[in-house]
């Protein structure tokens, strides 16, 4: 995955969706990514610290579990 080396880029973090029969939730229909979050810092070689918009640290994630967030108002 190619993210570049820019802190404060918007990213989505891969979630672990699971079904809950009692609540009537099917894992198949749960969104596979959470976010958007901001990149706080890069930890070599393949880890990223992710923060919410207020700067609170969400956690450290491998580059394989995140992807760049593209919003409707982002123009390439």
N, C-alpha and C positions, 0 to 999 in steps of 0.2 A: 504494500500500500504506500502510495506516495503522498505525503502530507505537506512536504516542504518543511522549513524550519521557522515557521512563524508562530510565535506565542500569541494568544488571544484569537486564534482561528476558531470558528464554530465547528464542533464535531458532535456526532451521535455515538453513544456507547451501546454495545450489544447487550441486551437483557437476557434473562433466563426465563422465558415464559413457560408456565406450567398450567395444566388444567386443574380445575377445582369443581368436582361434580356437585358438591353441596351448594356452592354459590352459583352454579350453572354457567361457569366460564370454561370455554374451550381454548386450549393453548394455541390451536391452529389460527384463531382469530385475534390473538393478542399481538400488538406491534412488537417486532423483534428488536427495535432500537429505542433507547431513551434519550431525551435531550431536547433541545440543543444545550451543550455545555461549551466552555471555553478551555483551550489548552493553557495550562498554567506554566508548565515547563517540560522540557524534554530530558529524560534520564537515559543516557546511552546504554546499550545500543538500540533497544527497541521498546522502551517504556515511556509513557506520557502521563503526566499528572494533570488531571482534569478538574476544573472548578466550575461552580455555577456562576450566574451573572453577578452575584454579590461578592464573589471571591472566596466563598466557602469551598474547601477541597472536597470533591466527590470521591476521589481515590486515584490509584495508579493502575493503568491499563496497558496491555500489550497493544502494539500497533495493529495486530490482526483483529482486535475486537472493537475497533473504532473506525468510523468513516466520516468523510467531510460532509458537513450539513449544507445543503443547498436550499435556500428559501425562495419563495415565489418572487420576492423583490430583488434577488441577486441577479445581476446582468453580467454575462460573460463578454 
